[in-house]
Amino acid sequence: MLLTPATAADIPALVTLVNSAYRGEVSTQGWTTEAHLLDGQRTDAAALLELLAAPEATILQGTTPTGELLGSVYLHPEPDGVLYLGMLSVAPTQQGQGIGKHLLEAAEAFARQTACTRIRITVISVRTELLAWYERHGYHRTGATEAFPTDTRFGIPRQPLELLVLEKELS
């Protein structure tokens, strides 16, 4: 898998990838679906462009040698030496093949390159299988929680939801 930083030209394909990994009928082909928890989209082009505009932020995209988009991850170094990792997405038909793990490893390398000593993520609290996946990869629950975003552009919860904060110390 080839890893490259996304540009504005990549946004339409990234919107399709992220939404297919998390929402709608297509997402049920993979194990990362949130379709049973939320209606609506996971993101849109404006939101991804806003994320890319943040200082030092990037979206890494993983592609095949022929350019097929397999996965992506948003990375943003924060002032406290923590790398925020979000929106890790793998195409539903490609899940279970190590792409997510490869993206996590790339995120760790990016963190080290940007002098970050920890990685922070947030996960919907009822996503037990996803929490377990991150814990198997060295992340631990911090005990902190965050409110689920209320902007309906990013999904309409079918039940009350909250986010758990997880972190991984880098050696």
Secondary structure, DSSP 8 states (H G I E B T S, - for coil): -EEEE--GGGHHHHHHHHHHHHSHHHHTTSS---TTTEES-S--HHHHHHHHHSTT-EEEEEE-TT--EEEEEEEEE-TTSEEEEEEEEE-GGGTTSSHHHHHHHHHHHHHHHTT--EEEEEEETT-HHHHHHHHHTT-EEEEEEEE----GGG-EESS--EEEEEEEE--
